[in-house]
C-alpha cells in the first residue's frame, strides 16, 4: 500500500484536514465523499454525515481519511448495539438506520449494473425478518491466551469480543460459557458454532494440541449436540488441515427449510441466516417454469438444498457440487425427503460445465456460485446450451453484473432482478436474477424486415 505518489498527482497531503459530506458507503463500510474532484473513503462516517476528517493515505485512485469531528449528523445515524462495532470487521453499518442500509444495498446493485451493463435499474429489496440476532453461524478466532475474537477492521490484528448482537440467541447465550472454558488455554486456532432451527448447536474446534479436556467441558453445555475437531499444521506461512474428527454427539446436524429437512455435515455450506433462506429460495423458485418434460441443472448445489427445493414439477433436477461430502449429504437428503426426480453429481461446475450441459441437456439452469462468480468456461457453456431460463443467485453484485453483461451480450435478456437482505448491519446482499434467452432467429428476422421496410416505395409497390 502506497502512502505517497508523485507530488504533481496529489490534490491533498497526508494530514490535511477537510470538511466532507458523506454521499455513499463502500463495500467495507467506509463513508464515500468527493472533494475537488477526488474520491475519499472516510473511516468513522456514515451516509448523510458532514465531518471534519484528516487524510491518512493516498492510493492511485482515491484517498483514505479518518473522521476527527462530526459536524452534522445524518438523520439516519443511530447508536450501534455492539460495543465492538467501530473496530470489528464483522459489521460495517451498525451506525446506520436499517432503512438507510437497504438503500445502500440497492445502490450497490444499481451501481454494479450501471458500470458493467450500462443499465439503469430500479432494485427492490426484500428486507430481513430481524435486524439483529439472525446469524446462526459464527467463526471466531482464538488468540494464544484462549480469548475469542474477530479481526480488527482493515487488518488481521486480533480483536477480543465478549458478545455478538447479530448472533442468534442460542449462540449468544452460550458464548460466555465457551469463553470461560477456553480462557488461558493454548494450542487453539478457531471455533465455528452453527445453530439449527431447533437451536441445537454444532461446534468445530480447529487446534494444534490436545483438546480432550476442552471437548469434555463443551459436552456438558446445553444445546450442544455435536462437537468436531480439526488439527491444523502450519507449513511455512500456510495452514493445512487434517480431516474433521467427531469428538462427541451426533454425526450430522438437522436443518429445516420450508417443508424439507436436511442433514448437514460440519464443513458443508449453509446460509448463515436460516430465517431468510426460504424467502431467498422462494424468490428464485418463482422464476422457474417446471414441466414434466423439462430438466433442471442446478450448479453449485452444496448439500442439495436448492436442487431439492426447486425439483417439484421437473422431469429431472440434477445438482452439481465439487465437495464430495456435500454430494453425499445431498443424496441422503433426497432419500430422507422422498424426492425421486433428482440426481447429484460430484464435479467442478466451473471446469466441467460443458460436459455437464451436453450430458444433461437442461431446459433450465440455476446457479449459486461463490463470490468470484461464474467462470469463463461456465458462461460459454451456458450460452451454447439450449436452456431458455437461467436463474442466478449471487452474493456479490459486482461479479453478478460482470457475468450478466456477458450473458446479455451472448443472447440472454435480463427479465427480473431483486435484492434479498440476509445480512443486516453489513454491506453484503444477496441478489436473484432471471435471464431468458432471446429467440435469435426471430430477432434477426425482425431486424431484416425493418431494414427492408425503409427501402420500400409503398406507392410504387402497392397492389390491389
C-alpha positions as CSV (number, residue, x, y, z in Angstrom):
1,X,0.0,0.0,0.0
2,X,1.4,3.3,-1.0
3,X,1.2,6.3,1.3
4,X,2.6,8.8,-1.3
5,X,2.7,9.2,-5.0
6,X,4.1,11.7,-7.5
7,X,3.7,15.2,-6.0
8,X,2.0,16.6,-9.1
9,X,-0.7,13.9,-8.7
10,X,-1.6,14.8,-5.2
11,X,-4.5,17.1,-4.5
12,X,-4.0,16.8,-0.8
13,X,-1.2,15.8,1.5
14,X,-1.2,13.3,4.4
15,X,-2.5,15.1,7.4
16,X,-4.6,17.6,5.6
17,X,-7.9,18.3,7.3
18,X,-11.0,18.7,5.1
19,X,-14.7,19.2,5.6
20,X,-16.6,16.4,3.8
21,X,-20.1,15.4,3.0
22,X,-20.7,11.6,3.0
23,X,-22.6,10.6,-0.1
24,X,-22.4,6.8,0.0
25,X,-21.0,3.8,1.8
26,X,-18.5,1.5,0.2
27,X,-18.3,-2.3,0.5
28,X,-16.1,-2.1,3.5
29,X,-18.4,0.3,5.3
30,X,-16.4,3.4,4.8
31,X,-18.1,6.7,4.1
32,X,-17.6,7.9,0.5
33,X,-17.0,11.6,-0.2
34,X,-15.9,13.7,-3.2
35,X,-13.9,16.9,-2.8
36,X,-12.2,18.9,-5.6
37,X,-12.7,16.0,-8.0
38,X,-11.1,13.4,-5.7
39,X,-12.8,10.4,-4.1
40,X,-12.2,9.8,-0.4
41,X,-13.1,6.8,1.8
42,X,-13.7,8.0,5.3
43,X,-13.4,5.9,8.5
44,X,-16.0,6.7,11.2
45,X,-18.6,8.3,8.9
46,X,-21.9,7.1,7.6
47,X,-24.3,8.2,4.8
48,X,-25.5,11.8,5.3
49,X,-22.9,12.8,7.8
50,X,-20.8,16.0,7.4
51,X,-17.5,15.5,9.0
52,X,-14.1,17.0,9.6
53,X,-11.6,14.4,8.5
54,X,-7.8,14.0,8.2
55,X,-6.1,12.5,5.1
56,X,-4.3,9.3,6.2
57,X,-3.3,7.6,2.9
58,X,-3.2,8.1,-0.8
59,X,-3.8,5.4,-3.3
60,X,-3.8,5.5,-7.1
61,X,-7.5,6.5,-7.5
62,X,-8.6,7.6,-4.0
63,X,-7.7,8.9,-0.6
64,X,-8.3,7.4,2.8
65,X,-9.3,9.7,5.7
66,X,-10.3,9.4,9.3
67,X,-13.1,11.3,11.0
68,X,-11.9,13.8,13.6
69,X,-15.2,15.5,14.3
70,X,-18.8,15.1,13.4
71,X,-20.0,18.5,12.1
72,X,-23.6,17.5,11.4
73,X,-25.2,14.1,12.0
74,X,-27.1,12.1,9.4
75,X,-30.8,11.8,10.0
76,X,-30.3,8.0,9.7
77,X,-27.4,7.7,12.1
78,X,-28.1,5.5,15.2
79,X,-26.1,4.2,18.1
80,X,-24.7,0.7,17.4
81,X,-25.9,-2.1,19.6
82,X,-22.4,-3.7,19.6
83,X,-19.6,-2.2,21.8
84,X,-17.1,-3.5,19.2
85,X,-18.9,-2.0,16.1
86,X,-16.4,0.7,15.4
87,X,-13.4,-1.8,15.3
88,X,-14.8,-5.2,14.3
89,X,-14.6,-6.4,10.7
90,X,-17.9,-8.3,11.0
91,X,-20.4,-5.4,10.7
92,X,-19.9,-2.3,8.7
93,X,-23.3,-0.4,9.1
94,X,-24.5,-0.7,12.7
95,X,-24.4,3.1,12.9
96,X,-26.9,3.5,10.1
97,X,-30.7,3.1,10.5
98,X,-32.0,-0.1,8.8
99,X,-33.9,1.8,6.1
100,X,-30.7,3.5,5.1
101,X,-28.9,0.2,5.0
102,X,-31.4,-1.2,2.5
103,X,-31.0,1.9,0.3
104,X,-27.2,1.4,0.3
105,X,-27.6,-2.2,-0.7
106,X,-30.0,-1.3,-3.6
107,X,-27.5,1.3,-4.7
108,X,-24.7,-1.2,-4.7
109,X,-26.6,-3.4,-7.1
110,X,-27.7,-0.4,-9.2
111,X,-24.1,0.9,-9.5
112,X,-22.7,-2.5,-10.4
113,X,-25.2,-2.9,-13.3
114,X,-24.8,0.7,-14.4
115,X,-21.0,0.2,-14.6
116,X,-20.9,-3.3,-16.2
117,X,-24.1,-3.4,-18.3
118,X,-24.9,0.3,-18.9
119,X,-28.4,-0.4,-17.4
120,X,-30.4,1.9,-15.2
121,X,-32.4,-0.4,-12.9
122,X,-34.8,0.0,-10.0
123,X,-33.8,-2.6,-7.4
124,X,-36.5,-3.8,-5.0
125,X,-35.0,-5.2,-1.7
126,X,-36.7,-7.8,0.4
127,X,-35.9,-6.8,4.0
128,X,-34.7,-9.2,6.6
129,X,-37.1,-10.5,9.3
130,X,-34.8,-9.3,12.1
131,X,-32.1,-6.7,12.2
132,X,-30.2,-8.4,15.0
133,X,-30.0,-11.9,16.4
134,X,-30.3,-13.5,12.9
135,X,-26.9,-15.2,12.3
136,X,-26.9,-18.9,13.0
137,X,-23.2,-19.4,12.3
138,X,-20.1,-17.7,13.8
139,X,-16.5,-18.5,13.1
140,X,-14.3,-17.0,15.8
141,X,-10.6,-16.7,16.0
142,X,-8.8,-17.8,19.2
143,X,-5.6,-16.0,20.4
144,X,-2.7,-17.6,22.2
145,X,-4.3,-16.8,25.6
146,X,-7.6,-18.6,24.7
147,X,-9.6,-15.5,24.0
148,X,-12.4,-15.4,21.4
149,X,-12.5,-12.7,18.8
150,X,-12.6,-11.4,15.2
151,X,-10.2,-9.5,13.1
152,X,-9.9,-5.7,13.5
153,X,-11.4,-3.8,10.6
154,X,-8.9,-3.4,7.7
155,X,-6.3,-5.7,9.3
156,X,-5.6,-9.2,10.5
157,X,-5.0,-8.0,14.1
158,X,-6.9,-9.9,16.8
159,X,-9.9,-8.1,18.4
160,X,-11.2,-9.8,21.5
161,X,-15.0,-9.8,21.8
162,X,-17.4,-10.5,24.7
163,X,-20.6,-10.6,22.7
164,X,-22.0,-10.5,19.1
165,X,-25.5,-9.0,18.8
166,X,-26.1,-10.3,15.2
167,X,-25.6,-13.9,16.5
168,X,-28.8,-15.9,17.1
169,X,-29.9,-16.1,20.8
170,X,-28.8,-19.7,21.2
171,X,-25.2,-18.9,20.2
172,X,-25.2,-15.6,22.0
173,X,-26.4,-17.2,25.2
174,X,-23.7,-19.9,25.2
175,X,-20.7,-17.6,24.2
176,X,-19.8,-16.6,27.8
177,X,-19.6,-20.2,28.9
178,X,-17.5,-21.1,26.0
179,X,-15.2,-18.1,26.6
180,X,-14.8,-19.2,30.2
181,X,-13.8,-22.8,29.2
182,X,-11.2,-21.5,26.6
183,X,-9.7,-18.8,28.8
184,X,-6.0,-19.5,29.3
185,X,-6.0,-22.5,27.0
186,X,-3.2,-22.8,24.3
187,X,-2.9,-24.6,21.0
188,X,-6.2,-23.3,19.7
189,X,-6.9,-21.5,16.4
190,X,-10.5,-21.2,15.6
191,X,-14.0,-22.1,16.7
192,X,-17.1,-22.5,14.5
193,X,-20.5,-22.5,16.0
194,X,-23.6,-23.4,13.9
195,X,-27.2,-23.5,15.2
196,X,-30.2,-25.1,13.5
197,X,-34.0,-24.3,13.5
198,X,-34.3,-26.0,16.9
199,X,-31.5,-24.1,18.5
200,X,-29.2,-27.1,18.6
201,X,-25.5,-26.2,18.2
202,X,-22.7,-27.9,16.3
203,X,-19.1,-27.0,17.2
204,X,-15.9,-27.3,15.1
205,X,-12.7,-26.6,17.0
206,X,-9.5,-26.1,15.0
207,X,-6.4,-26.7,17.1
208,X,-2.7,-27.6,17.2
209,X,-2.7,-29.5,20.5
210,X,-4.6,-31.8,22.9
211,X,-8.3,-30.8,23.1
212,X,-9.8,-33.7,25.1
213,X,-10.3,-31.6,28.3
214,X,-12.0,-28.8,26.3
215,X,-14.3,-31.3,24.4
216,X,-15.4,-32.8,27.8
217,X,-16.2,-29.3,29.1
218,X,-18.1,-28.4,25.9
219,X,-20.1,-31.6,26.0
220,X,-21.6,-30.6,29.4
221,X,-23.1,-27.3,27.9
222,X,-26.8,-27.2,27.0
223,X,-27.9,-27.3,23.3
224,X,-24.5,-28.7,22.1
225,X,-25.4,-31.8,20.0
226,X,-22.2,-32.3,18.1
227,X,-18.5,-31.5,18.7
228,X,-15.9,-31.9,15.9
229,X,-12.2,-31.1,16.0
230,X,-9.7,-30.5,13.2
231,X,-5.9,-30.4,13.6
232,X,-4.1,-27.5,12.0
233,X,-0.5,-27.9,10.8
234,X,1.5,-24.8,9.7
235,X,3.8,-25.3,6.7
236,X,5.7,-22.1,6.0
237,X,3.2,-19.3,6.0
238,X,0.2,-21.5,5.2
239,X,-2.0,-23.8,7.3
240,X,-3.0,-27.3,6.3
241,X,-5.9,-29.1,8.0
242,X,-6.4,-32.8,8.9
243,X,-9.8,-34.3,8.3
244,X,-12.5,-33.4,10.8
245,X,-13.0,-35.8,13.7
246,X,-16.2,-36.4,15.6
247,X,-15.4,-36.0,19.2
248,X,-18.9,-36.0,20.7
249,X,-22.6,-36.4,19.8
250,X,-24.4,-36.6,16.5
251,X,-22.6,-37.1,13.3
252,X,-24.7,-34.5,11.4
253,X,-27.0,-31.6,12.2
254,X,-30.6,-31.5,11.2
255,X,-31.9,-28.4,9.3
256,X,-35.4,-27.5,8.1
257,X,-36.2,-25.2,5.2
258,X,-39.9,-24.9,4.4
259,X,-41.2,-28.5,4.5
260,X,-37.9,-30.1,3.7
261,X,-35.4,-31.5,6.2
262,X,-31.6,-31.7,5.6
263,X,-28.7,-33.5,7.3
264,X,-25.7,-31.2,7.3
265,X,-22.0,-32.2,7.8
266,X,-19.7,-29.8,9.7
267,X,-17.9,-28.4,6.6
268,X,-20.9,-28.2,4.3
269,X,-22.0,-24.8,3.1
270,X,-25.2,-23.4,4.6
271,X,-26.8,-19.9,4.5
272,X,-26.0,-18.1,7.7
273,X,-29.4,-16.5,8.1
274,X,-31.7,-19.5,8.3
275,X,-34.8,-17.3,8.7
276,X,-34.2,-15.7,5.3
277,X,-33.2,-18.8,3.4
278,X,-36.7,-19.8,2.4
279,X,-37.6,-16.3,1.1
280,X,-34.4,-16.4,-0.9
281,X,-35.3,-19.8,-2.4
282,X,-38.9,-18.8,-3.0
283,X,-37.8,-15.7,-4.9
284,X,-35.6,-17.9,-7.2
285,X,-38.2,-20.6,-7.5
286,X,-40.9,-18.1,-8.6
287,X,-38.9,-17.7,-11.8
288,X,-38.9,-21.4,-12.7
289,X,-41.5,-22.9,-15.1
290,X,-41.3,-26.6,-14.3
291,X,-42.8,-29.1,-16.7
292,X,-42.8,-32.9,-16.7
293,X,-40.8,-32.9,-19.9
294,X,-38.1,-30.4,-18.7
295,X,-34.8,-30.9,-17.0
296,X,-33.3,-28.6,-14.4
297,X,-29.5,-28.3,-13.9
298,X,-28.6,-26.7,-10.5
299,X,-24.9,-25.7,-10.4
300,X,-23.1,-25.2,-7.1
301,X,-25.8,-27.1,-5.2
302,X,-24.0,-27.7,-1.9
303,X,-25.9,-30.3,0.2
304,X,-28.8,-30.2,-2.3
305,X,-30.9,-27.5,-0.6
306,X,-31.6,-25.6,-3.8
307,X,-32.0,-28.7,-6.0
308,X,-34.5,-30.4,-3.7
309,X,-36.4,-27.1,-3.2
310,X,-36.6,-26.5,-6.9
311,X,-37.2,-30.0,-8.1
312,X,-41.0,-30.2,-7.9
313,X,-42.7,-30.4,-11.3
314,X,-39.5,-31.1,-13.3
315,X,-38.8,-34.3,-15.2
316,X,-35.4,-34.4,-13.5
317,X,-33.4,-32.0,-11.3
318,X,-29.6,-32.5,-11.4
319,X,-27.4,-30.9,-8.7
320,X,-23.7,-30.4,-9.2
321,X,-21.2,-29.9,-6.4
322,X,-17.4,-30.0,-6.1
323,X,-17.3,-31.1,-2.4
324,X,-17.7,-34.9,-2.1
325,X,-19.1,-34.7,1.5
326,X,-21.8,-32.3,0.3
327,X,-22.7,-34.6,-2.6
328,X,-23.1,-37.5,-0.1
329,X,-25.3,-35.2,2.1
330,X,-27.4,-34.2,-0.9
331,X,-28.1,-37.8,-1.9
332,X,-29.1,-38.7,1.6
333,X,-31.3,-35.6,1.8
334,X,-33.1,-36.6,-1.3
335,X,-33.8,-40.1,0.2
336,X,-34.8,-38.6,3.5
337,X,-37.3,-36.2,1.8
338,X,-38.5,-39.0,-0.6
339,X,-37.8,-36.9,-3.6
340,X,-37.2,-39.3,-6.5
341,X,-36.7,-37.0,-9.5
342,X,-33.2,-35.8,-8.5
343,X,-29.6,-36.8,-9.2
344,X,-26.4,-35.4,-7.7
345,X,-23.0,-35.3,-9.5
346,X,-19.6,-34.8,-7.9
347,X,-18.0,-32.4,-10.4
348,X,-16.5,-28.9,-10.7
349,X,-19.3,-26.8,-12.1
350,X,-16.7,-24.2,-13.2
351,X,-14.5,-26.5,-15.1
352,X,-16.7,-29.4,-16.2
353,X,-19.8,-27.4,-17.2
354,X,-19.5,-28.1,-21.0
355,X,-19.7,-31.9,-20.4
356,X,-22.4,-31.5,-17.8
357,X,-24.6,-29.5,-20.2
358,X,-24.0,-31.8,-23.1
359,X,-24.9,-34.9,-21.0
360,X,-28.0,-33.4,-19.2
361,X,-29.4,-31.1,-22.0
362,X,-31.2,-28.8,-19.4
363,X,-34.1,-26.6,-20.3
364,X,-33.5,-24.5,-17.1
365,X,-30.3,-23.7,-15.3
366,X,-29.9,-22.3,-11.8
367,X,-26.6,-21.2,-10.4
368,X,-25.4,-20.0,-6.9
369,X,-21.7,-19.6,-7.4
370,X,-19.1,-18.4,-4.9
371,X,-18.3,-14.7,-4.6
372,X,-16.0,-14.9,-7.6
373,X,-18.9,-15.6,-9.8
374,X,-19.1,-17.8,-12.9
375,X,-16.0,-19.0,-14.7
376,X,-15.3,-18.1,-18.3
377,X,-16.0,-21.7,-19.3
378,X,-19.2,-21.6,-17.3
379,X,-20.6,-18.6,-19.2
380,X,-19.5,-20.0,-22.6
381,X,-21.2,-23.3,-21.8
382,X,-24.5,-21.7,-20.7
383,X,-24.5,-19.5,-23.9
384,X,-24.1,-22.6,-26.0
385,X,-26.8,-24.6,-24.2
386,X,-30.4,-24.9,-25.1
387,X,-31.5,-23.6,-21.7
388,X,-34.0,-20.7,-22.2
389,X,-34.2,-19.9,-18.5
390,X,-31.3,-19.0,-16.2
391,X,-31.8,-18.1,-12.6
392,X,-28.7,-16.6,-11.0
393,X,-28.4,-16.3,-7.2
394,X,-25.4,-14.1,-6.2
395,X,-23.7,-12.8,-3.1
396,X,-21.6,-10.2,-4.9
397,X,-23.3,-7.5,-7.1
398,X,-20.0,-6.7,-8.9
399,X,-19.3,-10.2,-10.2
400,X,-23.0,-10.8,-10.9
401,X,-23.2,-7.7,-13.1
402,X,-20.0,-8.6,-14.9
403,X,-21.4,-12.1,-15.7
404,X,-24.8,-10.7,-16.7
405,X,-23.1,-8.4,-19.2
406,X,-21.5,-11.4,-20.9
407,X,-24.7,-13.4,-20.8
408,X,-26.8,-10.4,-22.2
409,X,-24.2,-9.9,-25.0
410,X,-24.5,-13.6,-25.8
411,X,-28.2,-13.6,-26.2
412,X,-29.9,-13.6,-22.8
413,X,-32.2,-10.8,-21.6
414,X,-32.4,-9.6,-18.0
415,X,-36.1,-10.1,-17.1
416,X,-36.2,-9.6,-13.4
417,X,-33.8,-8.6,-10.5
418,X,-34.3,-8.4,-6.7
419,X,-32.1,-8.0,-3.7
420,X,-32.7,-10.1,-0.5
421,X,-31.1,-8.9,2.7
422,X,-29.7,-11.9,4.6
423,X,-27.0,-9.8,6.3
424,X,-28.4,-6.8,8.2
425,X,-25.7,-4.4,9.7
426,X,-23.3,-5.4,6.9
427,X,-22.8,-4.2,3.4
428,X,-23.4,-7.7,2.0
429,X,-26.6,-8.5,0.0
430,X,-28.0,-11.5,-2.0
431,X,-29.4,-10.8,-5.5
432,X,-31.6,-13.0,-7.6
433,X,-31.7,-12.5,-11.4
434,X,-33.9,-14.1,-14.0
435,X,-32.4,-14.2,-17.5
436,X,-34.3,-15.6,-20.6
437,X,-32.7,-16.5,-23.9
438,X,-33.9,-14.3,-26.8
439,X,-35.3,-16.1,-29.9
440,X,-32.3,-15.2,-32.0
441,X,-33.9,-16.3,-35.3
442,X,-37.0,-14.1,-34.8
443,X,-34.8,-11.2,-33.5
444,X,-32.7,-11.3,-36.7
445,X,-35.7,-11.7,-39.0
446,X,-37.4,-8.7,-37.4
447,X,-34.2,-6.5,-37.9
448,X,-34.0,-7.6,-41.6
449,X,-37.7,-6.8,-42.2
450,X,-37.3,-3.3,-40.6
451,X,-34.3,-2.6,-42.9
452,X,-36.2,-3.8,-45.9
453,X,-39.2,-1.6,-45.0
454,X,-37.0,1.5,-45.0
455,X,-36.2,0.9,-48.7
456,X,-39.8,0.3,-49.9
457,X,-41.6,2.8,-52.1
458,X,-45.2,2.0,-51.0
459,X,-46.8,3.9,-53.8
460,X,-44.8,2.1,-56.4
461,X,-45.0,-1.4,-54.9
462,X,-48.6,-1.4,-53.7
463,X,-51.0,-3.8,-55.4
464,X,-54.8,-4.1,-55.4
